[in-house]
Amino acid sequence: MSQSPNKQSSFDFKGAQFADGLVNADIVTAQQIGGNITNYSPQQKQNLAEAAAEIQQLLNQLGQSYPTSTPLEKQIAMTEALKQINGNSTLKARVLGALKAGETEALKELVDHPLVNILLATLEGWQDVE
């Protein structure tokens, strides 16, 4: 009876970061296995968190004043949100800076509001104009 060769693995995890796990298999048919891991500096994390909190607060306030049941109502609420962001140079700079740094998905995750996707898509259009 023949024995199969011993499986040998050598892993060098110096400086490694894991998001969802590790592949440990006898056969892996791929050139590369991995994903995107974004490391934010403490300053970037703070700016992102502050921008998300301000967007959350703004959308919550507008939700109390503006109904958003129909597409037209959503458009009116978004127009007001954009006016307020444009009038707040600090918030505008934070949000556009986050979008320019590719943090759109992080903002979407941090802001819990049904209109966040519409707002961020519109703001991404702003950065193309400016």
PyRosetta script that sets phi, psi and omega in degrees:
from pyrosetta import init, pose_from_sequence

init()
pose = pose_from_sequence("MSQSPNKQSSFDFKGAQFADGLVNADIVTAQQIGGNITNYSPQQKQNLAEAAAEIQQLLNQLGQSYPTSTPLEKQIAMTEALKQINGNSTLKARVLGALKAGETEALKELVDHPLVNILLATLEGWQDVE")
pose.set_psi(1, 125.0)
pose.set_omega(1, -177.6)
pose.set_phi(2, -90.7)
pose.set_psi(2, 145.4)
pose.set_omega(2, 178.2)
pose.set_phi(3, -96.6)
pose.set_psi(3, 144.1)
pose.set_omega(3, 175.1)
pose.set_phi(4, -75.4)
pose.set_psi(4, 150.9)
pose.set_omega(4, -178.9)
pose.set_phi(5, -61.9)
pose.set_psi(5, 149.2)
pose.set_omega(5, 177.8)
pose.set_phi(6, -65.6)
pose.set_psi(6, 137.2)
pose.set_omega(6, 177.3)
pose.set_phi(7, -77.7)
pose.set_psi(7, 127.8)
pose.set_omega(7, 178.9)
pose.set_phi(8, -118.8)
pose.set_psi(8, 135.1)
pose.set_omega(8, 177.1)
pose.set_phi(9, -131.2)
pose.set_psi(9, 136.6)
pose.set_omega(9, 172.8)
pose.set_phi(10, -128.4)
pose.set_psi(10, 118.2)
pose.set_omega(10, -178.3)
pose.set_phi(11, -116.4)
pose.set_psi(11, 133.3)
pose.set_omega(11, 174.8)
pose.set_phi(12, -116.1)
pose.set_psi(12, 104.3)
pose.set_omega(12, -174.6)
pose.set_phi(13, -102.8)
pose.set_psi(13, 22.4)
pose.set_omega(13, 179.5)
pose.set_phi(14, -60.6)
pose.set_psi(14, 120.5)
pose.set_omega(14, 177.7)
pose.set_phi(15, 72.6)
pose.set_psi(15, 11.1)
pose.set_omega(15, -177.6)
pose.set_phi(16, -78.1)
pose.set_psi(16, 150.4)
pose.set_omega(16, 174.3)
pose.set_phi(17, -131.9)
pose.set_psi(17, 141.6)
pose.set_omega(17, -177.4)
pose.set_phi(18, -121.0)
pose.set_psi(18, 137.8)
pose.set_omega(18, 178.4)
pose.set_phi(19, -100.7)
pose.set_psi(19, -46.8)
pose.set_omega(19, -173.3)
pose.set_phi(20, -132.9)
pose.set_psi(20, 0.5)
pose.set_omega(20, 176.7)
pose.set_phi(21, 143.1)
pose.set_psi(21, -166.7)
pose.set_omega(21, -173.7)
pose.set_phi(22, -136.7)
pose.set_psi(22, 135.9)
pose.set_omega(22, 175.5)
pose.set_phi(23, -90.8)
pose.set_psi(23, 122.8)
pose.set_omega(23, 177.7)
pose.set_phi(24, -133.7)
pose.set_psi(24, 92.2)
pose.set_omega(24, -175.0)
pose.set_phi(25, -135.4)
pose.set_psi(25, 159.4)
pose.set_omega(25, 177.3)
pose.set_phi(26, -67.6)
pose.set_psi(26, -40.1)
pose.set_omega(26, -178.6)
pose.set_phi(27, -130.4)
pose.set_psi(27, 126.9)
pose.set_omega(27, 174.6)
pose.set_phi(28, -127.1)
pose.set_psi(28, 118.4)
pose.set_omega(28, -178.9)
pose.set_phi(29, -105.9)
pose.set_psi(29, 82.4)
pose.set_omega(29, 177.8)
pose.set_phi(30, -159.8)
pose.set_psi(30, 152.3)
pose.set_omega(30, 176.3)
pose.set_phi(31, -79.3)
pose.set_psi(31, -34.0)
pose.set_omega(31, -177.2)
pose.set_phi(32, -149.8)
pose.set_psi(32, 137.6)
pose.set_omega(32, 175.8)
pose.set_phi(33, -123.2)
pose.set_psi(33, 129.3)
pose.set_omega(33, 179.1)
pose.set_phi(34, 168.9)
pose.set_psi(34, -164.0)
pose.set_omega(34, -179.6)
pose.set_phi(35, -160.4)
pose.set_psi(35, -170.5)
pose.set_omega(35, 180.0)
pose.set_phi(36, -96.0)
pose.set_psi(36, 127.2)
pose.set_omega(36, 173.8)
pose.set_phi(37, -121.9)
pose.set_psi(37, 121.6)
pose.set_omega(37, -179.2)
pose.set_phi(38, -105.6)
pose.set_psi(38, 122.7)
pose.set_omega(38, 176.8)
pose.set_phi(39, -102.5)
pose.set_psi(39, 115.8)
pose.set_omega(39, 178.8)
pose.set_phi(40, -97.8)
pose.set_psi(40, 141.0)
pose.set_omega(40, 173.5)
pose.set_phi(41, -70.6)
pose.set_psi(41, 162.0)
pose.set_omega(41, 177.9)
pose.set_phi(42, -56.4)
pose.set_psi(42, -37.2)
pose.set_omega(42, 179.1)
pose.set_phi(43, -66.4)
pose.set_psi(43, -42.3)
pose.set_omega(43, 178.3)
pose.set_phi(44, -63.8)
pose.set_psi(44, -41.4)
pose.set_omega(44, 178.9)
pose.set_phi(45, -61.2)
pose.set_psi(45, -42.9)
pose.set_omega(45, -178.9)
pose.set_phi(46, -65.7)
pose.set_psi(46, -46.1)
pose.set_omega(46, 179.6)
pose.set_phi(47, -61.6)
pose.set_psi(47, -42.3)
pose.set_omega(47, 179.7)
pose.set_phi(48, -64.1)
pose.set_psi(48, -45.6)
pose.set_omega(48, 179.9)
pose.set_phi(49, -64.1)
pose.set_psi(49, -41.1)
pose.set_omega(49, 179.0)
pose.set_phi(50, -65.9)
pose.set_psi(50, -43.4)
pose.set_omega(50, 178.5)
pose.set_phi(51, -62.1)
pose.set_psi(51, -44.6)
pose.set_omega(51, 179.9)
pose.set_phi(52, -62.9)
pose.set_psi(52, -43.0)
pose.set_omega(52, -179.7)
pose.set_phi(53, -63.9)
pose.set_psi(53, -41.3)
pose.set_omega(53, 179.5)
pose.set_phi(54, -67.8)
pose.set_psi(54, -39.7)
pose.set_omega(54, 177.0)
pose.set_phi(55, -64.2)
pose.set_psi(55, -44.1)
pose.set_omega(55, 178.8)
pose.set_phi(56, -57.8)
pose.set_psi(56, -48.2)
pose.set_omega(56, -178.9)
pose.set_phi(57, -62.4)
pose.set_psi(57, -44.6)
pose.set_omega(57, -179.8)
pose.set_phi(58, -61.5)
pose.set_psi(58, -48.0)
pose.set_omega(58, -179.3)
pose.set_phi(59, -65.0)
pose.set_psi(59, -37.0)
pose.set_omega(59, 177.1)
pose.set_phi(60, -64.9)
pose.set_psi(60, -43.0)
pose.set_omega(60, 178.3)
pose.set_phi(61, -62.7)
pose.set_psi(61, -45.4)
pose.set_omega(61, -179.4)
pose.set_phi(62, -66.1)
pose.set_psi(62, -32.7)
pose.set_omega(62, 178.0)
pose.set_phi(63, -63.1)
pose.set_psi(63, -25.6)
pose.set_omega(63, 177.8)
pose.set_phi(64, -80.1)
pose.set_psi(64, -27.8)
pose.set_omega(64, -176.6)
pose.set_phi(65, -98.9)
pose.set_psi(65, -26.8)
pose.set_omega(65, -174.7)
pose.set_phi(66, -124.2)
pose.set_psi(66, 123.7)
pose.set_omega(66, 175.0)
pose.set_phi(67, -69.4)
pose.set_psi(67, 153.2)
pose.set_omega(67, -178.8)
pose.set_phi(68, -135.0)
pose.set_psi(68, 38.1)
pose.set_omega(68, -178.1)
pose.set_phi(69, -80.6)
pose.set_psi(69, -32.9)
pose.set_omega(69, -176.8)
pose.set_phi(70, -111.7)
pose.set_psi(70, 162.7)
pose.set_omega(70, 176.5)
pose.set_phi(71, -57.4)
pose.set_psi(71, -38.2)
pose.set_omega(71, 179.2)
pose.set_phi(72, -65.7)
pose.set_psi(72, -42.2)
pose.set_omega(72, 178.3)
pose.set_phi(73, -63.7)
pose.set_psi(73, -39.2)
pose.set_omega(73, 176.7)
pose.set_phi(74, -62.9)
pose.set_psi(74, -40.8)
pose.set_omega(74, 179.6)
pose.set_phi(75, -64.3)
pose.set_psi(75, -40.9)
pose.set_omega(75, 178.4)
pose.set_phi(76, -64.0)
pose.set_psi(76, -44.3)
pose.set_omega(76, 178.8)
pose.set_phi(77, -63.1)
pose.set_psi(77, -40.6)
pose.set_omega(77, 179.0)
pose.set_phi(78, -66.5)
pose.set_psi(78, -38.8)
pose.set_omega(78, 177.4)
pose.set_phi(79, -60.2)
pose.set_psi(79, -43.2)
pose.set_omega(79, 178.5)
pose.set_phi(80, -66.4)
pose.set_psi(80, -40.8)
pose.set_omega(80, 178.0)
pose.set_phi(81, -61.1)
pose.set_psi(81, -44.0)
pose.set_omega(81, 179.8)
pose.set_phi(82, -64.4)
pose.set_psi(82, -38.3)
pose.set_omega(82, 176.7)
pose.set_phi(83, -60.7)
pose.set_psi(83, -45.2)
pose.set_omega(83, -177.8)
pose.set_phi(84, -68.6)
pose.set_psi(84, -38.6)
pose.set_omega(84, 177.3)
pose.set_phi(85, -66.1)
pose.set_psi(85, -43.1)
pose.set_omega(85, 179.8)
pose.set_phi(86, -63.8)
pose.set_psi(86, -30.6)
pose.set_omega(86, 179.2)
pose.set_phi(87, -82.0)
pose.set_psi(87, -7.5)
pose.set_omega(87, -179.7)
pose.set_phi(88, -115.5)
pose.set_psi(88, 93.6)
pose.set_omega(88, -172.9)
pose.set_phi(89, -60.9)
pose.set_psi(89, -32.9)
pose.set_omega(89, 179.2)
pose.set_phi(90, -67.0)
pose.set_psi(90, -48.4)
pose.set_omega(90, 179.3)
pose.set_phi(91, -64.5)
pose.set_psi(91, -42.7)
pose.set_omega(91, 179.9)
pose.set_phi(92, -59.6)
pose.set_psi(92, -45.0)
pose.set_omega(92, -180.0)
pose.set_phi(93, -64.3)
pose.set_psi(93, -41.3)
pose.set_omega(93, 179.3)
pose.set_phi(94, -62.4)
pose.set_psi(94, -48.3)
pose.set_omega(94, -175.8)
pose.set_phi(95, -67.6)
pose.set_psi(95, -47.3)
pose.set_omega(95, 179.9)
pose.set_phi(96, -65.1)
pose.set_psi(96, -35.7)
pose.set_omega(96, 176.1)
pose.set_phi(97, -62.7)
pose.set_psi(97, -41.5)
pose.set_omega(97, 178.2)
pose.set_phi(98, -64.5)
pose.set_psi(98, -41.7)
pose.set_omega(98, 179.8)
pose.set_phi(99, -66.4)
pose.set_psi(99, -40.5)
pose.set_omega(99, 179.0)
pose.set_phi(100, -65.3)
pose.set_psi(100, -30.4)
pose.set_omega(100, 179.8)
pose.set_phi(101, -83.3)
pose.set_psi(101, 4.5)
pose.set_omega(101, 177.8)
pose.set_phi(102, 78.3)
pose.set_psi(102, 26.4)
pose.set_omega(102, -175.8)
pose.set_phi(103, -98.9)
pose.set_psi(103, 21.5)
pose.set_omega(103, -178.1)
pose.set_phi(104, -57.9)
pose.set_psi(104, -47.6)
pose.set_omega(104, -178.1)
pose.set_phi(105, -64.6)
pose.set_psi(105, -36.2)
pose.set_omega(105, 178.0)
pose.set_phi(106, -64.8)
pose.set_psi(106, -41.2)
pose.set_omega(106, 177.2)
pose.set_phi(107, -62.8)
pose.set_psi(107, -42.0)
pose.set_omega(107, 179.0)
pose.set_phi(108, -60.1)
pose.set_psi(108, -37.2)
pose.set_omega(108, 179.6)
pose.set_phi(109, -72.1)
pose.set_psi(109, -35.0)
pose.set_omega(109, -175.7)
pose.set_phi(110, -80.2)
pose.set_psi(110, -29.8)
pose.set_omega(110, -177.8)
pose.set_phi(111, -95.2)
pose.set_psi(111, 119.2)
pose.set_omega(111, -179.0)
pose.set_phi(112, -99.8)
pose.set_psi(112, 83.5)
pose.set_omega(112, 178.8)
pose.set_phi(113, -155.5)
pose.set_psi(113, 139.1)
pose.set_omega(113, -176.7)
pose.set_phi(114, -64.7)
pose.set_psi(114, -19.4)
pose.set_omega(114, -178.1)
pose.set_phi(115, -94.6)
pose.set_psi(115, 0.7)
pose.set_omega(115, -175.2)
pose.set_phi(116, -61.7)
pose.set_psi(116, -38.2)
pose.set_omega(116, -179.3)
pose.set_phi(117, -63.4)
pose.set_psi(117, -42.3)
pose.set_omega(117, 178.9)
pose.set_phi(118, -64.5)
pose.set_psi(118, -45.7)
pose.set_omega(118, -178.6)
pose.set_phi(119, -61.4)
pose.set_psi(119, -47.6)
pose.set_omega(119, -177.6)
pose.set_phi(120, -67.3)
pose.set_psi(120, -35.7)
pose.set_omega(120, 176.9)
pose.set_phi(121, -63.4)
pose.set_psi(121, -40.4)
pose.set_omega(121, 178.0)
pose.set_phi(122, -66.3)
pose.set_psi(122, -42.7)
pose.set_omega(122, 179.8)
pose.set_phi(123, -66.6)
pose.set_psi(123, -33.3)
pose.set_omega(123, 175.4)
pose.set_phi(124, -62.6)
pose.set_psi(124, -34.9)
pose.set_omega(124, 175.2)
pose.set_phi(125, -64.8)
pose.set_psi(125, -34.5)
pose.set_omega(125, 177.3)
pose.set_phi(126, -61.5)
pose.set_psi(126, -43.6)
pose.set_omega(126, -176.2)
pose.set_phi(127, -65.4)
pose.set_psi(127, -26.0)
pose.set_omega(127, 176.0)
pose.set_phi(128, -70.5)
pose.set_psi(128, -31.9)
pose.set_omega(128, -178.3)
pose.set_phi(129, -78.9)
pose.set_psi(129, -37.5)
pose.set_omega(129, -174.5)
pose.set_phi(130, -82.2)
pose.dump_pdb("model.pdb")
